[in-house]
Amino acid sequence: MFKNIAPIYLYMISVVCFVIANLVREQFLILYYILLITGVLLFVLGFKKRINNK
């Protein structure tokens, strides 16, 4: 699924997840944790893909 996506896009989506998670932290605690975990996973996938391409 993430095979053709450049690592920089995974990093950017990760940052967007972190920003949205911080915006909804007080109102929607479940969504906060989902976005936080998604952001971390996307960051790790981008990092792993970047290491494998070199």
Legacy VTK file of the C-alpha trace (Angstrom):
# vtk DataFile Version 3.0
C-alpha trace
ASCII
DATASET POLYDATA
POINTS 54 float
0.000 0.000 0.000
2.778 2.446 0.903
5.101 1.016 -1.714
5.029 3.973 -4.128
4.739 6.775 -1.560
7.840 8.884 -0.967
9.053 8.996 2.659
8.622 12.782 2.830
4.867 12.380 2.318
4.695 9.861 5.149
6.532 12.356 7.370
4.146 15.179 6.401
1.045 13.067 7.065
2.592 12.089 10.390
3.034 15.743 11.369
-0.550 16.510 10.334
-1.751 13.653 12.557
0.223 15.050 15.496
-1.166 18.559 14.984
-4.770 17.382 14.704
-4.264 15.135 17.736
-3.155 18.114 19.802
-6.138 20.153 18.620
-8.703 17.511 19.643
-6.938 16.351 22.807
-9.424 17.846 25.269
-12.659 17.064 23.405
-12.072 13.604 21.914
-9.632 11.520 23.932
-10.093 8.340 21.866
-9.467 10.218 18.596
-6.390 11.785 20.205
-4.838 8.388 20.890
-5.806 7.024 17.464
-4.178 9.986 15.715
-1.137 9.777 17.970
-0.587 6.099 17.187
-1.220 6.698 13.471
1.315 9.527 13.453
3.961 7.396 15.109
3.331 4.470 12.742
3.558 6.685 9.657
6.757 8.256 10.935
8.318 4.843 11.545
7.193 3.604 8.113
8.714 6.674 6.463
11.952 6.231 8.377
12.133 2.540 7.519
11.441 3.218 3.854
14.126 5.882 3.741
16.702 3.541 5.304
15.794 0.738 2.878
16.138 3.000 -0.194
19.742 3.923 0.593
LINES 1 55
54 0 1 2 3 4 5 6 7 8 9 10 11 12 13 14 15 16 17 18 19 20 21 22 23 24 25 26 27 28 29 30 31 32 33 34 35 36 37 38 39 40 41 42 43 44 45 46 47 48 49 50 51 52 53
